[in-house]
Each structure stands twice: as C-alpha cells, then as structure tokens.
Amino acid sequence: MARPGNKYEGAAGHELAAQYEAIDPAQIHEAVIPHLPTAPAAILDVGAGSGRDAAWLAALGHTVLAVEPSTTMREEAQRRHPHTRITWLADSLPSLEAVYRLGAAFDVVLLSAVWMHVAPAERARAFRKLVTLLKPGGILALSLRLGPPVAGRDMHPVDLAEVEALARRQGLVMVTTEVVPDRLGRPEITWVQIVLRLPDDGTEALPLLRHVILNDAKSATYKLGLLRAVARAADGAQGLARFVGDTAVAVPLGLIALNWLRLYKPLVAAGLPQTPTNWGTKGLGFIKDGWHGITDMPATDLRVGTQVTGVRAAALHAALGDAAATIARMPATYMTYPGSQSPILPAARERVGGLRAVPLVVDANYLRSFGELQVPLHLWRALARHDAWIEPALVYEWTRLMEGYARRQHRELDAGQLARAMRWHEPERGVTFARRVAADVMASGKLFCVWSGRRLSETVIDIDHCLPWSAWPCDDLWNLLPAHPQINRHSKRDRLPSADALEASQERIFDWCRRAWLHRENTATRFYTEARASLPMLPETGGELSAVFSGIQARRFTLRADQQVIEWSP
C-alpha cells in the first residue's frame, strides 16, 4: 500500500494518478459488480489512489470512505473527484487506526492493486483488521497482481492460496475468483479478482453476547449491569477507548462506573430487587456513603463533561470509587468465557484515594484514574454496531431477572414502573444555555447562521444540532450551532449535513466555537472534554479545534454509513 514519503509522492504520484485515471473502473471490477449491494451502501476503499474507484462507486449512489496515505495522491484525488459521497482519510494497512476510530462498519471493503504493497509478515494482521470492518453479509474484494515487481516500488509477491488460507481462518466464504489481463497492456502482468463474503459477523462476538445475556449463571443483575454499561460506552463514548494491540480496547473504569451509577440510580430509587433474596439496596456492595450523597443528583448529570462542586463532588468521587471496586471484584471477575475461568472483561483497578481538586471535572483523565477495563475488540465493535438489538435484549433479560426475584419473595412489580426505571435516561433535548450564550455573543458583535452566512438577531435565531438529535441524541456543546430558523425548521430539519456542507461552513463554525465556548475556561474545558469522549478525534496540524472538526466529519460519516441518515446540503 502506498506510504507517505515514497515513490507515490510528488511528480511520481501525479504520474501514477494519471495512469490510474486512464482505466475504466467498470472494466477493472467486472467480477465485483454482480456482488455489489444495492445503493446506498457503505464502502471502504483502502489504498484509494487517484480516487477513480471511489468516484465510480459514489456515482452509483454509494457512500465511500476513501483511505490513502500518500498526500500527493490524496490531494490529486480530491481535486479530480470532489464528490459529496466521498470522505477522505489518511491511513494505511496493516493498522488502519484512523478507520477503526470511526467505529463504522462497511458493506464492501475494496482493495484494488493494494495487497502486493502489504509486507508478507503483516498480512495476517491486515486481513484480520479488514474482516472486522465488514458488516454481516458484507464483501471483501481484492485484486492480486501476478508478475515481476516495478523497480523502485514497494512490492511483494502474492498468490491466491495465501488469500484463501487467510479467508478460511477468518470464516470468509470465497464467492468468485477471476483471472484477467493487465488493463495497461503489460503481457508479463495478470490480475486475479477475488470476492469474499462474511456470512455472519465472523468474530463470534454475537454468540458470546447471547451466552452472557441468556445462559451465564447470575446471582445478581451485576453481569447485565456491566455489559449494559460497556454497551453504552461503545455507543456514545468511543473516543475514550484506547487500543491495546489488535485484539482489545481499554476503556476507563471510571466511565464504566459512571454508566453503572446512571443505570442503577432509577432502579434503586424505585426499590426494585437486584438480587434473589434481597429487596431494595440490601446486598448491593456499591451502596455506601458516596451513593447516599448523590441521591438528589439527576441520572442525566452522570455523564462525561459534567462539573460538580462542594459536598456533592466528594460524594460522586466516592460513589464512583465504590462502583469501580464492585465492578472489578464481582462481574468483571466472574463473567467468563464458556467452559473457562478467563474473564471476558478483565479490570485493572487503581486506588485513587480522596478527591484531590474541586470542582470535580468528569473528563477522560479523571475517569481513567480509577483504572481500565479491557474489552475484546470484536465484542466492542459488535456492541457499537448492533446496539439496536443488544440493548433491548439486555433490558428484557434484566427485567425478567427482577420479576423472578420478586416472585421468589412473593411480591409483584408494576410493569410501568419497571419500564421507566430500565430506560436509559438521555438528557432532555435542550438548547436554552446555547441560546443564552448566543445572545451574549450578539451583544458583543454580529452573529451569523453557520449554514447560510445570514445575519442572526435575538428574534431570528435557532440553535441547531449539527448531527441531528433524531439520529444521535447529543447535546454536547460542539454539536450546538446557531442557524437561521428558515434553514433549521424547513430545510435541514433532522437531516445530516453533507461533507461539503460542513466544509463550506467550517470557518463560521470555528468562529462560533471560539466566541461562544472557547473564550471562557469553564466552557472551553467542557467543550473539549465532551468532544474527546464522543468524537473519534485524531491529532490535527491545525490545532485542537481542527481535530474536533475532523471528528465531527468522521462521526457524520459513521451515522451516514451505519444508519443511512438522509443528507442535506444548503
């Protein structure tokens, strides 16, 4: 695969781009075309080069994430193919770290003239990474170059048998192979077009989840609580996960404890049984002084980015410590693989002592100070991708357990109360604070709609959720933007801004963020804390605000790819 700083940069990169563009992609991918899903599908083009294939796929109606490490090739591709359905990313095999941080899954992963650039020692890892990016039923399409290498190019021998062996190891099914001549007329070169399909998720994550949810022995609701707390982290705080090699992510134990408290708070308040023999709080190891000090704290305040002062700060700190200790000692230890004593979600807990600073800012560093919980990568990705059915399954089984506990104690539970207590309490959709800040901004100067550039006033202004609330409930400061009511209510509404719409509005978004949030320390801290938790942010040369913007674009792509949210352009 092309790498920055090699023969794919500079004049050589422009020359190669011209060569690639001279070939019709419909001819090159003739073997793949019958197996492409109906548009719109989410497609990952690894080693996208000049953008030829990405543009062809986008023209067919697909959404394409085009990955190319060569700066020259990437910039040339963006110049040649400025298509709204293509999102560009600098990344490379075997790690594909930036792609993984998006958390997206793909219907098609395409590697056209790429595999010979992956060193043989890295291929098993690269192949495994590619497979985990596929949706169930998705296809992996590769082309193998057979023939002598080009002098000065980073190429290695390839063969079909190696790919077949890798496919068997990862549970992929060979759909088709086709030998075709070189489209540039080189007689010494032939190509093998390969299409592989993933019949299930190929990772055994879903059977493992079914085992824990339905079959694993439970003496309390703790295992379900832990799994649901991890699922909420995978759904809404992927930015806090730290990759551990290629097989696991490490999640701050404080984040899991925070979600744990948020889940149990309404259950305990309703007096619902969490163990077979006890009612209410009796027998729950994390119910201590800290818990009693946050009883009047709304569950929705238990979130990343919140700031707490005074006595309540010390109570929350203690409650998080007690929850982390309970999680590490009980469900993280006893939730094991079938037929094994090895924990699925091992925890490494740190003893944090008393609260060191007030106000208490619930950010990444603070949450990581409690330790880390390791989650197998295939399980983490399954929780992120399949939350739509995993969450109801967890809620149903948790409810069934509580109803069973109640019957053993000859009591009855109110179905409506159960449903209310089991609901994950999202924050109310509220823009009051942002409106108040917008009024302050207008008092010190002009304020403009980020989408249209039209001037706003105190009577003509809406606060828009950049990434729509209907697709992803998020009231983080970075997601709240000033907009003209005509656009917010009648044009954009609950649609997803296109990549071009975001790019065109970047400077106005930056201006709003600086004037609204970043000029005061408390809102600046909250702004970046929330962004680091909920967005897949990567280092950017333009500074931290540029990193936030890139994270918004990445999250936009994921919502488009996974949920097919309708796009909007001004």
N, C-alpha and C positions, 0 to 999 in steps of 0.2 A: 504494500500500500504506500502511496506517495507520502513522503515525510518532509516537513519544513527543512529548508536548508540544503536540499539535494538537487538533483537534476530537474526537478519539477518546478523550480523557482526561476524567476527572471525570464530571459528570452526563450529558454528551452521550454518553460511552462506554457508560454504563449504559442509556441510552435506545436506542442503536443495538443493543446486545446483546439487549434485549427484542424489538426488531423482527426481528432475525435468527432468534431462537428461535421466532417465531410461524409460521415456514415449514417445511414438511416437507422434509427434505433428500432423501428418496427421489423427490420430485416435481422438485426443482431439478436433480438429477443423473440424471434418467431416461435421458439419452443416454449417460451414462458407465457405468451399471450393467452393461449386457451385456459390457463390456470389462474389468471389474474381475477381477483374478486370484482364484483360489481362496484362501480364508483358510487359514493366516495369511500375509498379505503385509506387506511394509514400505512404509508410505505416508507421504509428506511432505506436510503440509497447510500451505501458505505463506499467511500472512495469515489465520490460523485464526479470528480474531474471537472470537465468543462460545463457540466450541468445539462448535457444533451439528454440523458435518460430521465433526469428529474423533470425537465421541461416537457418531455413527451408524456410522462405519466401524469403530470399536472394538467396538461391539455386534455387528457382522458377523464379528468374530473377527480383525481385522487389528491390527497394531502400528502406532501412529501417532506420528510426531514432529510436534507442532503448534507452528508458528512464528508468533509475534505480537509486534510491537514495542511496542504500546500496553500500558502497565502496567495500566490500568483494565480493558481488555478481557481481558487475560490472567488477572488475578485473578478477574474475574467468571466467566470460563470455567472456571477450576479449581474455583470454588465450585459452579457449576451441574453440572459433569460430572467428579466425582472418580473417573475410571476408571483402573484399573491398567494398561491397554494404551496409555494416552496419556502421552507425555513432553512437557513444555512447555519452550520455549526462546525467549528474547528475541533476535530477529534480524530483518533486513529485507533486501529487494532494494534495489539490484542485487548487493550483495556476498555476502550470506549467509555471512559469515565464520565465525560460530559453527557453522553447519551443516557447513561444509567441514571444520572442525577435528575433527568427529566421525569423518570418514573413512568414513561409511556410504554405501551405495548403496540405491536405492529401486525397488520395483516400480511404484509410482504416485507422481507428483508432481501435486498438485491446487492450482490457483489459482482459487478461487471469488470472483468480484467483486473482483479484485485488480489485473488488468492495467491498468485505467484510472488507477490510482494511481501507476504507474511512468512517469516522465517519458520522452517520446519519445527523448531523447538517450541514455538509459540502457538502452533496451530490448534492443539488440543484445547488450550485455554481460550483462544479466539473463537473456536467453534462453539464451545460451551456458552460463552457470553452471547453469541448471536442467537442461539436457540432460546435462551431465557428471555430474549426480547420479543419472541413471537407470541401472538395470541393463539389459543387453542384452534386448530384447523388452519393456522397460517402457513405460508410457504416461504422457504429459503431458496433463492435462485442464485446459482453461481455459474461463472464461466471459467473453465480451466484452459490455460494457454499451453499447448504442447509444441515444443520446438526449442531451438537454441536461444539463449538469452541475448538481449541487446547490450552491447558494450557500454559500460558506464551507468547502467540502470540496475537498481537493487532487485534482482530477480532470483528465484529459487525454483528447482524442478517441482512439478506437481504431477499427480496421477489420480485416476478415478478411484482406484482401490483404496487409497488413503481416505478420500472423502466418504466412500461407502462405509468404511470401518468407523469413522467418526460419527456418521449418521446413526449406525446401529447402536453405538454406545450411548447416544443421547435420545434414542427412541424415535427417530425420524423415519418416515417411510419414503422410499425412492419412488417418485412419481414418473419421471421420464429422464432419459439421457439422450442426447443427440449430438453427433459429430458433424461439425460444419467447417467449411473452408474459411480461410482468413479473408475478411472483407477488404483488406488493403492489398490483396493480390500477392501476398508473400507465400510462395509454394512450400517453403520449409516449415510454415506455421499452420497448425489446425487448432480448432477450439472444440471443447466439449461443453455443451449447455446442460446443466443439471437443475432439476426442480425437485425439492424435498418438501414433505409436508409433516407438520406436527399434529398427530391425531388427537392428543389431549394436551394438557399443559406441559407434558413431558418432564415434569420435575418431581412428581409425587407429592407436591405441596397440598393439593386438594384432598387426596386420601388421608394425609396426615391430619389436616384440619378436621375432617369428618371424624377421624378416630378420637381426637381430643374433645370435640364438641359432644359426640354422641356416645362413645364407648368407654372413654377413660374413667376409671373409678374416681368419684368425687365425694369427699367427706364434708365439703362446704362449697360455696359458689366461687371460691378463690381462683380456681383454674380458668373458669369462664371470665372472671373479672380481669385476670391478667391478659388473656387472649383478646378480650374486647378493648382493653387499654392499649395494647400494642396495635390493634387494628385501627384505632382512632389516630394513633401516631402516624401510621403508614398512610392514612388518608389525608391528614391535614398538616403534618409537620415533617415531611420528608427531608427538608433542609437541615434537620438536626441529626440525621443519620450519618454515621462515619463508616466508610467501607473498611472491612477487615479482610484483606486479600480479595479473592474472587468468590468466596463462599458465604460470607456473613456481613451483616451490618451491626455496628454497636450504637445503641440508642441510649441517650441519657436516662439513667434510672430515675432521676428526679422527674423527667417528663412522664414516664410510666406511672410514677406515684401521683403526679398531678392529675392525670386522667383517671386513675384509680379513685382518688378522693371525689372527683367530679361524678363518677359513676355511682359510687356508694352513697353519696350525700342524700339524694332523694329517697333511696331505699331505706336508709336508716331513719330518716325523718318520718317516713310512713310506717315505721315499725314492722317492716317485712322480714320474715325469718331468712337467715343466710346460712344456717347450719341445721342438721336434722333434729337436734334436741333443744335448741335454744331459740328464744324469741327476742326480737329487737337487737340491742347492741351486745347482749351477753355472749361471750365466746369469741368476739371479734378482737383479735390482738392489736389492731391499729387504732382502736377507740381508746384514746388516752387524753391527757390534758390538752394537747395540741388540738385534737379534733373538737373538744368542747369549746375551745377558744375561737373556732371559725363557724360555729353553728348558724350564726346570723349572716354569714357571707354567702351571697348568691352563687349557685353552682357555676354560672356562666363567667364569674370572676376568676375561676380556677383555670387560667389559660396562660399561655406564653405571652409575655409582654406586660402583664399586669404589674402594678406597683402598689405595695402595701406598707403602711407606716404604723408606728406605735405598737400597742399590745398585740394587735391582730397580726402584725408581721412576725413577731416571735411565735405566736400560736401556729401560723401557717408553716413556718420553718420546722417547728416540732412535729406537726402533723405529717408533713412530707417525709421527715426522717422516720417516723413510726411506720408509715405506709411502705417506704422503701425497705425497711427491715423486715416487715411482714412478707412482702413480695419475695425478697431474696431467700428468706428462711423457709417459706411454705411452697407456693405454687411454682416458683422458678426452680426449686429443687425437685419437686415431686411430679412435675409434668414431664414425663419421659417418653422416649421413643418406644413403640410397641415391642415387647419382648426384651427390653433393655433397661438398665438403670441410668443411662446417659440422659441428662436433662436436655430438652429441646431448646429452652430459653435460659441458658445459664446466666446468672447475675454475679457481678463483682461489685460488692457494696463498699463504699467509703464511709468512715465515721466522720461526720462533719462538725460535731460539737455544737456550741451555741451560735446564735445569729451574730454575724460579725459587723454588719452595716445596716443602717436604716436611712432611707426607705429600702425595703426589700424589692429588688427588681428581678422578676422571674424571667431570666434570659438563659441563653444556651450554656454559658459558663457556670451559672449557678446550678442549673439542673444537672449538669454533668458532674458537679462536685459530690453528688450522692453516689456516684459510681456509674456503671454501664450495664445494660442488658444486651446480650448477643442474640441476634435473630438470624436464623439461616436465610441466606439471600433469596432462595426460591420461595420461602414462606413469606418473607417481607414483600416481595413483588406480587405474590398471589393475594395477600391482604390488601395491597394498594389497588390491584386491578379488579378484584372480584368482590369488593366491599358491598355491592348492591345485594348479593345473596348471602354473604358471610354474616353481615350484621343481623339480618332477620333470623338466621339460624341460631346465632348466639343468644339473641333476645328470647327466642322461643324456648331454647333449652334451659336458660336461666329461669324463665317464668315457670317452666314445667317442674324444675327442682324446687322452687319456692312453694308451689302448690302441693307437691309431695310432702315437703316438710310440714306444711300446715295440716295436712290430713293426718300425719303421724301424731300431731299434737291436738287433734280433734278441734281444729279451728277452720274457719273459712276465710278466703281472701276476696276482696272486692275487685272484680275484673277491671273496672275503670281505673281504680287506684293503682293496680299493678301496671297497667299500660302507661299511665302518666309517669310513674316512678322509673320505668325502664327506658323511657325516651332519653336519647342523648340531647341535652339541652344546648341548642345553638343560641348564640346571642341574638337578641331581637334586632331585626333589621333597623338600624338607627343611624341617622346622619346629622343629628342635632349638633353634636360637637363640631363636626366638619363645617356645618353652616355657620356656626358662631365664629369659627376661625376664618372662614371666607369673608365674613363681614369685617373682621379686623384687618384682613389683607386689603379689602377695598377701601377701608378708611385711610390707608397709607399709600394708596396708588390704584392704578387700574387693574382689573382682573378680567381675564378672557376665557371663553369656552375652550377647553383643551382640544376639542374635535374640530371646531369651525373657525376659531380665532375671533368670534364675535364678542364684543364687549358685554360684560355682565353688570347687573346692578342688584341692589338688595331685594328688589321686587321681581327681577328677572334672572333667576339662578336656580339650578338644581344641583344636587350632589349625586353624581353617577357612580355606580360600581363599575369600574373598568372591566373586570371579569365578572360577568353577570351573577347576581345573587341566586338566580334560579338554577344555575349550573353548579355553583360552588359558593355556599354561604360564607362570606368572608367580609368582615367589617374592619380589617386591618387598615391602618392609615394610608399605606401605599395604594390601596385599591379604591380610595375615595377621591374623585376628581370633580372639579367644577365644570358644569356643562350648561348649555342653553336649554331651557325647558322643551323647546320645539324638537331638538335632537334627542334628548333623553326620553321624552314621553312618546314621540310619534315616529322617530326614525331608528335610533339604536335600540331602545327599549331593552329587552332581555337577550339581545344578540351579542355575539363575541366580536370584538374589534378585529379586523383583519390585520395581518402582519404589516401591510402597507399603511393602514390607518394609524397603527401605533407608531410606526417610524415617522410618519408625517407630523405627528403630534408630539414628538419626543421633546423638543425644546420648550413647548408650552407646559408639558407635564413636569419637566425639570424645574421650570420657573415656579410653578405652583408648589412643588415639594419643598423647594428652598425657602420660599416666603411663608408657607403655611406651617411646615413641620420642622425644618432643619435649623431655623434661627434661634429656637429655644431648646435648652439642653434636655428638658424632660420629654418633650415630644420627639426630639431627634433620637433619643435613646429608645423610646417606644417604637418609632418608625423602623429603625434598623433591626431591633430585636424581633419584631413581627415579621419583617421581610426575611431575615435569616432563617426563621423557623418554617415559614410556609412556602418559600420560593426556592427552586434549585439554583442558588446563586453560585457563580464561579468568579474567580478573580478577573477584573477588567482593567485594562490600561487607563481607562477614562476615570477611574476612581470608584468609590463605593456606590454612588448614585447610579453610575452606568451599570454596575453589577446588578443592582436592583432592577433596572430596566430590562437587562438581558434575562433576568429571572422571570419577569412578567411575560416576556415573549416566549420563554420556554414553557411556562405554565399555560399560556394561551395555546401553544401547540398541543400540549397534552390533553387539554379539555376538548380541543377540536378532534384529535385523533381518537380519544377513548369514548367521548360522549357524542361526537358529531354535532356539536352545538352550531347553530346557524351563524354564519359570519355576516358582518356588517362593514360597509365602507361608506364614508361620507359622500 
